[in-house]
Amino acid sequence: MRRPSGGATAEMTEVSLHDEEPDDAADGGRPPDLEASSPAATDGACSPLSELSDEPMGGGGPVEERAPPTAGRRPPPNGLRVDVEAEARLFNLTDKVASLTDENRALQDKLKRAQDESARLSAENGKERAHIETLEQQLSSLRAQLDGQREEAAEAARRQQEAARALELDLTGRLSRSRAQFEAACRDKDKMVLRYAQSEKSTMCPSCSRETLWDVTEKVLDVYGQEQQLFSVPVGSVSSAVYS
């Protein structure tokens, strides 16, 4: 607990000045102002400190008056009378002021740390905002590139579909024409084979044996088989036509 200095204690005390006692005892050995400096006379005097000591320091209601000191109490040898209650209140106020001062200092330190932390967070927030803006710009650029690539891919797919459709139509037409030409050639070939077989049959001697006719037929079938490998014409149709 902090104690007030000597100056603060002197301010809260009541001072009573007494004349020095004379060296001679001409007046009966009693100081001339002893009655004025007696405890009763001193307590009856109205001093600022006594008035201050009767009122509370916090500004409350009136305080009960203190009882006057006993008649047998002698004043201090130096002529000073200390107000004990005022001194106790002074000590309490001094302790409260010291406690509030320490608390104020702690709060100021805490406020300074909070301000430093706020400044640091503000700086980091600025950096993060700049970083976020950069990322948003990059994201916008990537989205634009992605949209362009999607459009290019869609255009390429459309062109490929058109090319595939055109190629399919071309191949279908060419296949149809080739098939028609092949079927016409097969029909012409069948007619030629039948004519050849009929001409061979008509030129043969009627007295020829069946074996000779069979040999000629086999030769015709061999020739027709070779042609079949080239043009993929069924053999059964020609053999039935020959034997008919």
C-alpha positions in Angstrom: 0.0 0.0 0.0 1.3 3.4 -1.0 1.6 6.0 1.7 1.4 9.8 1.0 4.5 11.9 1.3 5.3 14.2 4.1 3.9 17.2 2.2 0.5 15.4 1.6 0.3 14.5 5.3 1.1 18.1 6.3 -1.7 19.4 4.1 -4.3 17.1 5.8 -3.3 18.0 9.3 -4.4 20.9 11.4 -1.7 23.2 12.7 -1.8 24.9 16.0 0.8 27.5 16.7 1.9 27.9 20.2 4.1 30.5 21.7 7.3 29.3 23.2 7.4 29.0 26.9 9.3 31.7 28.7 12.5 30.7 30.4 11.5 32.5 33.6 8.7 31.4 35.8 7.6 35.0 36.7 4.0 34.2 35.8 3.7 31.2 38.0 5.5 28.8 35.6 2.5 28.7 33.2 2.7 29.7 29.5 0.6 32.7 28.7 -1.3 30.9 25.8 -1.6 27.5 27.4 -5.4 27.9 27.7 -5.6 28.9 24.0 -3.5 25.8 23.0 -5.4 23.4 25.2 -7.3 20.5 23.6 -10.6 22.1 24.4 -9.7 25.4 22.8 -8.1 23.7 19.9 -11.1 21.4 19.2 -13.4 24.4 19.5 -11.6 26.4 16.9 -13.0 26.3 13.4 -10.3 25.3 10.9 -10.6 24.3 7.3 -9.2 20.9 7.9 -11.6 20.2 10.7 -14.5 21.2 8.5 -13.1 19.0 5.7 -12.7 16.1 8.0 -16.3 16.2 9.1 -17.5 15.8 5.5 -17.1 12.5 3.4 -14.5 12.6 0.6 -16.9 10.9 -1.9 -19.5 13.7 -1.7 -22.1 11.7 0.4 -24.3 12.8 3.3 -23.1 14.3 6.5 -20.8 12.3 8.7 -21.4 11.8 12.4 -19.5 14.3 14.5 -16.5 13.0 16.3 -16.4 13.1 20.0 -14.0 15.7 21.3 -10.7 14.4 22.8 -10.5 13.8 26.5 -9.6 16.7 28.7 -6.5 15.0 29.9 -5.1 14.6 26.4 -2.1 16.8 25.8 -1.2 18.2 22.4 1.9 17.0 20.5 5.1 18.7 21.6 5.5 20.3 18.2 2.1 21.8 18.2 0.5 19.6 15.4 -2.7 17.6 15.7 -3.1 14.8 13.2 -6.6 13.9 12.0 -6.5 10.1 11.9 -9.7 9.6 10.0 -8.6 12.0 7.3 -5.3 10.3 7.1 -7.0 6.9 6.7 -9.2 8.3 4.0 -6.2 9.8 2.3 -4.5 6.4 2.4 -7.6 4.8 0.8 -7.8 7.4 -1.9 -4.1 7.1 -2.6 -4.5 3.3 -2.9 -7.5 3.8 -5.2 -5.6 6.3 -7.3 -2.6 4.0 -7.6 -4.9 1.0 -8.5 -6.7 3.1 -11.1 -3.4 4.3 -12.5 -2.1 0.8 -12.8 -5.4 -0.3 -14.4 -5.3 2.7 -16.7 -1.7 1.9 -17.7 -2.7 -1.8 -18.4 -5.7 -0.7 -20.4 -3.5 1.7 -22.4 -1.0 -1.1 -23.1 -3.9 -3.4 -24.1 -5.3 -0.6 -26.4 -1.9 -0.1 -28.0 -1.6 -3.8 -28.7 -5.1 -3.9 -30.1 -4.3 -0.9 -32.3 -1.1 -2.6 -33.5 -3.0 -5.8 -34.2 -5.7 -3.8 -36.0 -3.0 -2.1 -38.2 -1.4 -5.4 -38.9 -4.8 -7.0 -39.8 -5.6 -4.0 -42.0 -2.3 -4.4 -43.9 -2.9 -8.1 -44.3 -6.5 -7.3 -45.4 -5.1 -4.9 -48.1 -2.7 -7.6 -49.3 -5.4 -10.2 -49.4 -7.7 -7.9 -51.3 -5.0 -7.2 -53.9 -4.4 -10.9 -54.2 -8.1 -11.6 -54.6 -8.4 -9.0 -57.3 -5.5 -10.5 -59.1 -7.1 -14.0 -58.8 -10.4 -12.6 -60.1 -8.7 -11.1 -63.1 -6.9 -14.3 -63.8 -10.2 -16.2 -63.4 -11.9 -13.8 -65.8 -9.1 -14.3 -68.4 -9.3 -18.1 -68.0 -13.1 -18.0 -68.4 -12.7 -15.9 -71.6 -10.1 -18.4 -72.9 -12.3 -21.3 -72.0 -15.3 -19.8 -73.8 -13.2 -19.2 -76.9 -11.9 -22.7 -76.8 -15.5 -24.0 -76.4 -16.6 -22.0 -79.4 -13.7 -23.2 -81.4 -14.4 -26.8 -80.4 -18.1 -26.5 -81.3 -17.2 -25.0 -84.7 -14.7 -27.8 -85.3 -17.2 -30.4 -84.4 -19.8 -28.8 -86.6 -17.3 -28.8 -89.5 -16.4 -32.4 -88.9 -20.0 -33.5 -88.8 -20.7 -31.7 -92.1 -17.6 -33.3 -93.6 -18.6 -36.7 -92.4 -22.1 -36.3 -93.7 -20.9 -35.2 -97.1 -18.4 -38.1 -97.2 -21.2 -40.5 -96.2 -23.4 -39.2 -98.9 -20.6 -39.4 -101.5 -19.7 -42.9 -100.5 -23.3 -44.0 -100.4 -23.9 -42.6 -103.9 -20.7 -44.2 -105.3 -21.5 -47.5 -103.7 -25.0 -47.4 -105.1 -23.7 -46.6 -108.6 -21.0 -49.3 -108.3 -23.5 -51.9 -107.1 -25.8 -51.0 -110.0 -23.0 -51.3 -112.5 -21.9 -54.6 -110.9 -25.4 -56.1 -111.1 -25.7 -55.0 -114.7 -22.3 -56.6 -115.5 -23.3 -59.8 -113.8 -26.5 -60.0 -115.8 -24.6 -59.4 -119.0 -22.1 -62.1 -118.0 -24.8 -64.6 -117.2 -26.3 -64.0 -120.6 -23.0 -64.5 -122.3 -22.3 -67.7 -120.4 -25.7 -69.1 -121.2 -25.2 -68.2 -124.9 -21.8 -69.9 -124.9 -23.2 -73.0 -123.2 -26.1 -73.2 -125.6 -23.8 -72.8 -128.6 -21.5 -75.5 -127.3 -24.4 -77.8 -126.7 -25.9 -77.2 -130.2 -22.6 -77.9 -131.9 -22.1 -81.2 -130.2 -23.0 -84.4 -132.0 -26.3 -85.9 -131.0 -24.6 -89.3 -130.7 -22.1 -87.9 -128.1 -22.2 -89.8 -124.9 -23.4 -88.3 -121.7 -19.8 -88.4 -120.3 -18.7 -86.1 -123.1 -21.5 -83.7 -122.3 -20.6 -83.8 -118.7 -16.9 -82.9 -119.4 -18.0 -79.9 -121.5 -20.3 -78.8 -118.7 -17.5 -79.1 -116.2 -15.2 -77.0 -118.4 -18.0 -74.3 -118.6 -18.4 -74.4 -114.9 -14.7 -74.0 -114.3 -14.6 -71.0 -116.5 -17.7 -69.6 -114.8 -16.1 -70.3 -111.4 -13.0 -68.3 -112.3 -15.3 -65.5 -113.4 -17.3 -65.9 -110.1 -14.1 -65.2 -108.1 -13.7 -62.0 -110.0 -17.3 -60.8 -110.0 -18.9 -62.8 -107.1 -21.7 -64.3 -109.1 -23.5 -67.4 -107.7 -22.7 -70.7 -109.5 -26.0 -72.3 -108.9 -27.9 -70.0 -111.2 -25.5 -70.8 -114.1 -25.5 -74.6 -113.6 -29.3 -74.6 -113.4 -29.4 -72.6 -116.6 -27.0 -75.0 -118.4 -28.9 -78.1 -117.5 -32.2 -76.6 -118.3 
